Amino acid sequence: MTGPKIYHAYRILEEARTKYLVQWIGYDTNEATWEAKVKRIYPAAVRGWAERKIGKAG
């Protein structure tokens, strides 16, 4: 049995209401794509984004 597919991102660059701008592993930032937040993006990338966002607010 196979679980849900996890998409491995290098990092999240920006956030919109329902999407993340994702830089993918092995690709430059100019090749980043907007992806729906409901897509299962690698949890470490999402955590990293949240931590950077909190750091900017403080």
DSSP file (Angstrom, degrees, kcal/mol; ACC not computed):
  #  RESIDUE AA STRUCTURE BP1 BP2  ACC     N-H-->O    O-->H-N    N-H-->O    O-->H-N    TCO  KAPPA ALPHA  PHI   PSI    X-CA   Y-CA   Z-CA
    1    1 A M              0   0    0      0, 0.0     2,-0.4     0, 0.0     0, 0.0   0.000 360.0 360.0 360.0 138.2    0.0    0.0    0.0
    2    2 A T        -     0   0    0      1,-0.0     3,-0.1     3,-0.0     0, 0.0  -0.871 360.0-143.0-108.6 136.6    1.3    3.4   -0.9
    3    3 A G        -     0   0    0     -2,-0.4     3,-0.1     1,-0.2    -1,-0.0  -0.161  46.3 -58.1 -83.5-176.3    0.7    6.6    1.2
    4    4 A P        -     0   0    0      0, 0.0     2,-0.3     0, 0.0    -1,-0.2  -0.345  62.7-103.5 -64.6 145.1    0.1   10.1    0.0
    5    5 A K        -     0   0    0     -3,-0.1     2,-0.5     1,-0.0    35,-0.3  -0.521  30.8-152.2 -73.1 132.1    2.8   11.5   -2.3
    6    6 A I        -     0   0    0     -2,-0.3     2,-0.6    -3,-0.1    35,-0.2  -0.919   8.8-141.3-105.0 129.4    5.0   14.1   -0.5
    7    7 A Y  B     -a   41   0A   0     33,-2.9    35,-3.1    -2,-0.5     2,-0.8  -0.818  14.7-136.6 -94.5 122.1    6.6   16.7   -2.8
    8    8 A H        -     0   0    0     -2,-0.6    17,-0.9    33,-0.2     2,-0.3  -0.682  26.5-176.5 -86.1 111.2   10.2   17.5   -1.8
    9    9 A A  E     -B   24   0B   0     -2,-0.8    15,-0.3    15,-0.2     3,-0.1  -0.764  29.5-144.3-104.6 149.7   10.8   21.2   -1.9
   10   10 A Y  E    S-     0   0B   0     13,-2.5     2,-0.3     1,-0.3    14,-0.2   0.933  78.3 -37.7 -73.8 -50.1   14.1   23.0   -1.3
   11   11 A R  E     -B   23   0B   0     12,-1.7    12,-3.0    -3,-0.1     2,-0.5  -0.978  54.5-105.9-167.0 163.8   12.3   25.9    0.4
   12   12 A I  E     -B   22   0B   0     33,-0.5    10,-0.2    -2,-0.3     3,-0.1  -0.866  26.9-175.1 -98.3 129.3    9.2   28.1    0.3
   13   13 A L  E     -     0   0B   0      8,-3.3     2,-0.3    -2,-0.5     9,-0.1   0.821  62.7  -1.6 -94.9 -37.1    9.9   31.6   -0.9
   14   14 A E  E     -B   21   0B   0      7,-0.9     7,-2.4     2,-0.0     2,-0.4  -0.935  59.2-137.8-150.0 168.2    6.6   33.3   -0.5
   15   15 A E  E     -B   20   0B   0     -2,-0.3     5,-0.2     5,-0.2     2,-0.2  -0.999  14.0-177.7-136.1 136.0    3.1   32.7    0.7
   16   16 A A        -     0   0    0      3,-3.1     3,-0.1    -2,-0.4     5,-0.0  -0.631  52.7 -80.3-116.0-178.6   -0.3   33.8   -0.7
   17   17 A R  S    S+     0   0    0      1,-0.2     3,-0.0    -2,-0.2    -1,-0.0   0.896 124.7   5.3 -52.7 -47.4   -3.7   33.2    0.8
   18   18 A T  S    S+     0   0    0     19,-0.0    19,-2.7    18,-0.0    20,-0.4   0.293 124.4  61.0-122.4   8.8   -4.0   29.6   -0.6
   19   19 A K  E     - C   0  36B   0     17,-0.3    -3,-3.1    18,-0.1     2,-0.4  -0.930  57.3-145.3-139.4 158.4   -0.6   29.0   -2.1
   20   20 A Y  E     -BC  15  35B   0     15,-2.7    15,-2.9    -2,-0.3     2,-0.8  -0.943  22.4-130.5-115.4 144.4    3.1   28.8   -1.5
   21   21 A L  E     -BC  14  34B   0     -7,-2.4    -8,-3.3    -2,-0.4    -7,-0.9  -0.882  37.5-160.3 -91.4 113.2    5.8   29.8   -4.0
   22   22 A V  E     -BC  12  33B   0     11,-3.0    11,-1.9    -2,-0.8     2,-0.6  -0.830  20.5-155.7-108.8 128.5    8.1   26.7   -3.9
   23   23 A Q  E     -B   11   0B   0    -12,-3.0   -13,-2.5    -2,-0.5   -12,-1.7  -0.906  27.6-141.8 -95.2 122.5   11.7   26.4   -5.0
   24   24 A W  E >   -B    9   0B   0     -2,-0.6     3,-2.0     4,-0.3   -15,-0.2  -0.522  25.3 -89.4 -88.2 151.9   12.2   22.8   -5.9
   25   25 A I  T 3  S+     0   0    0    -17,-0.9    -1,-0.1     1,-0.3     3,-0.1  -0.363 114.5  16.3 -57.9 129.2   15.3   20.7   -5.1
   26   26 A G  T 3  S+     0   0    0      1,-0.3     2,-0.3    -2,-0.1    -1,-0.3   0.487 108.2 100.8  85.8   4.0   17.8   21.1   -8.0
   27   27 A Y  S <  S-     0   0    0     -3,-2.0    -1,-0.3     1,-0.0     2,-0.1  -0.896  71.0-114.9-123.2 152.0   16.1   24.1   -9.5
   28   28 A D    >   -     0   0    0     -2,-0.3     3,-1.7     1,-0.1    -4,-0.3  -0.314  33.7-106.7 -76.2 164.4   16.9   27.9   -9.4
   29   29 A T  G >  S+     0   0    0      1,-0.3     3,-1.8     2,-0.2    -1,-0.1   0.810 118.1  64.8 -63.4 -29.4   14.6   30.4   -7.8
   30   30 A N  G 3  S+     0   0    0      1,-0.3    -1,-0.3    -7,-0.0    -7,-0.0   0.589  99.7  54.3 -71.3  -6.6   13.5   31.7  -11.2
   31   31 A E  G <  S+     0   0    0     -3,-1.7    -1,-0.3    -7,-0.1    -2,-0.2   0.233  81.1 128.9-106.3  11.1   11.9   28.2  -11.8
   32   32 A A    <   -     0   0    0     -3,-1.8     2,-0.3    -9,-0.1    -9,-0.2  -0.284  44.3-151.4 -65.0 152.7    9.9   28.3   -8.6
   33   33 A T  E     -C   22   0B   0    -11,-1.9   -11,-3.0   -13,-0.0     2,-0.5  -0.943  16.7-115.4-128.7 149.5    6.2   27.5   -8.9
   34   34 A W  E     -C   21   0B   0     -2,-0.3     2,-0.4   -13,-0.2   -13,-0.2  -0.721  38.9-175.0 -81.5 128.8    3.0   28.5   -7.0
   35   35 A E  E     -C   20   0B   0    -15,-2.9   -15,-2.7    -2,-0.5     6,-0.0  -0.970  29.6-103.7-129.4 141.6    1.5   25.4   -5.4
   36   36 A A  E >   -C   19   0B   0     -2,-0.4     3,-1.7   -17,-0.2   -17,-0.3  -0.325  26.6-127.3 -60.9 141.1   -1.7   25.0   -3.4
   37   37 A K  T 3  S+     0   0    0    -19,-2.7     4,-0.3     1,-0.3    -1,-0.1   0.755 107.5  66.3 -62.2 -23.5   -1.3   24.8    0.3
   38   38 A V  T 3  S+     0   0    0    -20,-0.4    -1,-0.3     2,-0.1     2,-0.1   0.693  78.6  99.8 -73.9 -16.5   -3.3   21.6    0.3
   39   39 A K  S <  S-     0   0    0     -3,-1.7     2,-1.8     1,-0.1   -33,-0.1  -0.457  90.3-110.5 -67.0 142.4   -0.6   19.8   -1.8
   40   40 A R        -     0   0    0    -35,-0.3   -33,-2.9    -2,-0.1     2,-0.2  -0.548  45.6-178.6 -81.4  84.3    1.5   17.7    0.5
   41   41 A I  B     -a    7   0A   0     -2,-1.8   -33,-0.2    -4,-0.3     5,-0.1  -0.603  46.5 -77.9 -83.6 144.3    4.8   19.7    0.4
   42   42 A Y    >>  -     0   0    0    -35,-3.1     4,-1.4    -2,-0.2     3,-1.3  -0.137  42.9-133.7 -44.4 120.9    7.7   18.3    2.4
   43   43 A P  H 3> S+     0   0    0      0, 0.0     4,-2.7     0, 0.0     5,-0.2   0.798 101.3  60.1 -54.4 -35.0    7.0   19.2    6.0
   44   44 A A  H 3> S+     0   0    0      1,-0.2     4,-2.4     2,-0.2     5,-0.1   0.866 104.0  51.3 -63.4 -34.7   10.5   20.5    6.7
   45   45 A A  H <> S+     0   0    0     -3,-1.3     4,-2.0     2,-0.2   -33,-0.5   0.903 111.2  47.3 -67.8 -40.7   10.1   23.1    4.0
   46   46 A V  H  X S+     0   0    0     -4,-1.4     4,-2.3     2,-0.2    -2,-0.2   0.913 112.9  48.8 -67.4 -42.4    6.8   24.3    5.5
   47   47 A R  H  X S+     0   0    0     -4,-2.7     4,-2.6     2,-0.2    -2,-0.2   0.920 110.1  52.0 -61.8 -44.1    8.3   24.4    9.0
   48   48 A G  H  X S+     0   0    0     -4,-2.4     4,-2.3     1,-0.2    -1,-0.2   0.902 109.8  49.3 -59.3 -41.9   11.3   26.4    7.7
   49   49 A W  H  X S+     0   0    0     -4,-2.0     4,-2.5     2,-0.2    -1,-0.2   0.933 110.8  49.6 -62.9 -46.1    9.0   28.9    6.1
   50   50 A A  H  X S+     0   0    0     -4,-2.3     4,-2.2     1,-0.2    -2,-0.2   0.901 111.5  49.2 -61.3 -41.5    6.9   29.3    9.3
   51   51 A E  H  X S+     0   0    0     -4,-2.6     4,-2.1     2,-0.2    -1,-0.2   0.905 112.1  47.3 -65.4 -42.1   10.1   29.8   11.3
   52   52 A R  H  X S+     0   0    0     -4,-2.3     4,-1.8     2,-0.2    -2,-0.2   0.892 111.7  51.5 -65.6 -38.6   11.5   32.5    8.9
   53   53 A K  H  X S+     0   0    0     -4,-2.5     4,-1.4     2,-0.2    -2,-0.2   0.906 110.4  47.7 -65.3 -42.3    8.1   34.2    8.9
   54   54 A I  H  X S+     0   0    0     -4,-2.2     4,-1.3     1,-0.2    -1,-0.2   0.895 109.5  54.6 -64.4 -40.4    8.0   34.4   12.7
   55   55 A G  H  < S+     0   0    0     -4,-2.1    -1,-0.2     1,-0.2    -2,-0.2   0.854 106.7  50.8 -62.0 -35.9   11.5   35.7   12.7
   56   56 A K  H  < S+     0   0    0     -4,-1.8    -1,-0.2     1,-0.2    -2,-0.2   0.833 108.2  52.7 -70.3 -32.5   10.6   38.5   10.4
   57   57 A A  H  <        0   0    0     -4,-1.4    -1,-0.2     1,-0.2    -2,-0.2   0.767 360.0 360.0 -74.6 -25.2    7.6   39.5   12.6
   58   58 A G     <        0   0    0     -4,-1.3    -1,-0.2    -5,-0.1    -2,-0.2   0.466 360.0 360.0 -90.3 360.0    9.8   39.7   15.7
